[in-house]
Amino acid sequence: MKAFILVALLGLLTFMPKHTLSASDQENVTIKQAVLIVTGGNFSPDHLGPDKYEAVKNIILNNTAVANQIMLSEILNHEEYTSRLSSLHIGSVLNLTSQHDRKGMLQVAKLYQKALDDGLSEFDGAANKDVYLQSKSEQDKNKIQRLVQRRNELKGLVEGTQQ
């Protein structure tokens, strides 16, 4: 399973340009990989092992502004990612970047909030949420519930950083 996830994450890196990378670009690739690992949902010592978990966390903590820019340009402004918002753990990256780049995190959070609201517009407009959910397939119902959960987590994170 871990090998499949790693292969899937590395496959997402195909959006990066295919050219010789400068030392600065190579550093950004490492940061991009870290962001993709965290948003992939298996960002825990149990999944990655304690050493890799700490390494990935430290890459983001030491490069919060770049990680936020990656979130803006590579994740939230790319159709493939925005269509999978219920599966991505964007809040996990934001939780890390909020520690050293609150302003950048809030910029990402604003775009993320809009994407979540857009994805939940039909649900939000439903007069009776329970009836609306019952009319959906199990897969769609689960997706909507995850989007609502992501939005609630984002609200808590943003409110926690504005103190």
Summary of the structure (lengths in Angstrom):
residues: 163
radius of gyration: 16.7
end to end distance: 40.2
largest distance: 54.8
contacts: 454
relative contact order: 0.10
helix: 76%
strand: 0%
